[in-house]
Amino acid sequence: MNNQEIISLYETVAVITNQMLAAARIGDWEQLVVLESRCTSHVETIKNGESPVPLSGAVRERKVKIIQTILAHDREIRTITEPWMAQLSASMNSNNTERKLSRAYGANQSG
């Protein structure tokens, strides 16, 4: 891939991470998962197609700015999703504990 194609892919990832952030802000977890999959696909394309030769000049600066934007989106997405994930995990653990208790003690009450 040439430099412009690589920059274009990075820009696409930045757009997708911005869409992911919007989905996270409104709690649209299904859309977030769809976008995350799309983002992962683009990142894999970059990994497999980017030249090992370092960029120079304006192209390098553009790439750095795009990556900074992507990382900023990622930080904010994590800030939104980590508490939700912790709450979901706690809820799942609580439900699992309730099922175990029900199985353990519910069977003994049928006498």
Secondary structure, DSSP 8 states (H G I E B T S, - for coil): --HHHHHHHHHHHHHHHHHHHHHHHHT-HHHHHHHHHHHHHHHHHHHHH--SS---HHHHHHHHHHHHHHHHHHHHHHHHHHHHHHHHHHHHHHHHHHHHHHHHHHGGG--
